[in-house]
Amino acid sequence: MALLAWFEALSFQAQLILVAVVCDPIGFAAGYLLAPEFGVEPILGGAYGLVIASLPLSLLVLREAGKR
């Protein structure tokens, strides 16, 4: 829970950068590695992974917009 409190204490800009830095590489790598299992080229799977990885970022922005 201390990690969540630390994250909430960051400015919104810092939260955006942190979520992007963590989620984007994970999303790309997961998409790249899982794409052949679904019959898709790896680089296209990486692009799909980036799209999916942007979901937490979008939810963070929506949460911040709801506060204002």
C-alpha positions as CSV (number, residue, x, y, z in Angstrom):
1,M,0.0,0.0,0.0
2,A,3.0,2.3,0.5
3,L,3.7,2.1,-3.2
4,L,0.1,3.2,-4.0
5,A,0.4,6.2,-1.6
6,W,3.7,7.1,-3.2
7,F,2.2,7.0,-6.7
8,E,-0.8,9.1,-5.6
9,A,1.6,11.7,-4.1
10,L,3.3,12.3,-7.5
11,S,2.1,15.0,-9.8
12,F,-0.2,14.1,-12.6
13,Q,2.5,14.7,-15.2
14,A,4.9,12.4,-13.3
15,Q,2.2,9.7,-13.0
16,L,1.6,9.8,-16.8
17,I,5.3,9.4,-17.5
18,L,5.7,6.6,-15.0
19,V,2.8,4.6,-16.4
20,A,4.0,5.1,-19.9
21,V,7.5,4.1,-19.1
22,V,6.3,0.9,-17.3
23,C,3.4,-0.2,-19.5
24,D,4.7,0.6,-23.1
25,P,7.7,-1.7,-23.1
26,I,5.8,-4.5,-21.3
27,G,2.9,-4.2,-23.9
28,F,5.3,-4.2,-26.9
29,A,7.3,-7.1,-25.6
30,A,4.2,-9.1,-24.8
31,G,2.6,-8.4,-28.1
32,Y,5.8,-9.2,-30.0
33,L,6.3,-12.5,-28.2
34,L,2.7,-13.6,-28.3
35,A,1.9,-12.6,-31.9
36,P,3.1,-15.8,-33.6
37,E,0.8,-17.8,-31.3
38,F,-2.1,-16.0,-33.0
39,G,-0.7,-16.2,-36.5
40,V,0.3,-12.5,-36.7
41,E,3.7,-11.0,-37.6
42,P,5.7,-10.2,-34.5
43,I,6.1,-6.5,-35.3
44,L,2.3,-6.1,-35.8
45,G,1.8,-7.9,-32.5
46,G,4.1,-5.4,-30.9
47,A,2.0,-2.6,-32.3
48,Y,-1.1,-4.3,-30.9
49,G,0.6,-4.6,-27.5
50,L,1.3,-0.9,-27.5
51,V,-2.4,-0.2,-28.2
52,I,-3.4,-2.4,-25.3
53,A,-0.7,-0.9,-23.1
54,S,-2.2,2.5,-23.6
55,L,-5.4,1.4,-21.7
56,P,-4.0,2.1,-18.2
57,L,-2.8,5.5,-19.4
58,S,-6.2,6.3,-20.7
59,L,-7.8,5.2,-17.5
60,L,-5.4,7.4,-15.5
61,V,-6.4,10.4,-17.6
62,L,-10.1,9.7,-17.2
63,R,-9.7,9.4,-13.5
64,E,-7.9,12.7,-13.3
65,A,-10.5,14.4,-15.5
66,G,-13.2,13.1,-13.2
67,K,-11.5,14.8,-10.2
68,R,-11.8,18.2,-11.8
